[in-house]
Amino acid sequence: MEIKNDFNTENKYPPKNPAVGRGEVFWCYLGMNIGSEQNGAGSDLMRPMLIINIFSENFFLAAPLTTKKHTGNWYIKVSLNDSYVILNQIRPIDIDRLRESIGYLPEDELRNIIDSYIQLIKYV
């Protein structure tokens, strides 16, 4: 099976290099993914992503958000746009995928998301 790396081959999404903060939510170009991985939506294949951790000035750990109502341990309701963070889709992303900032989550919500994720992946 050939996997094609065609993200941004036509420079459709020129780097914007936004300043990024932990707990900030950005529109992010996710593109088409495989199987159960979270895709972007709409013609631009974008989705809101929460910055959970900053590895470097260009590389982050992020979680997608959805406005569809979900229940279960993998979904955490947040105040921003009445959304849910999808914990089982957390992934590293490069700064070139980020577009515009949507806003920030309060520190207590970010802490709850991180604590919930740690509990879900904790080896028992």
Secondary structure as GFF3:
##gff-version 3
##sequence-region A 1 124
A	DSSP	beta_strand	24	29	.	.	.	ID=ss1
A	DSSP	beta_strand	46	56	.	.	.	ID=ss2
A	DSSP	beta_strand	59	66	.	.	.	ID=ss3
A	DSSP	beta_strand	75	78	.	.	.	ID=ss4
A	DSSP	three_ten_helix	80	82	.	.	.	ID=ss5
A	DSSP	beta_strand	83	86	.	.	.	ID=ss6
A	DSSP	three_ten_helix	87	89	.	.	.	ID=ss7
A	DSSP	beta_strand	91	94	.	.	.	ID=ss8
A	DSSP	three_ten_helix	95	97	.	.	.	ID=ss9
A	DSSP	beta_strand	98	104	.	.	.	ID=ss10
A	DSSP	alpha_helix	107	121	.	.	.	ID=ss11
###
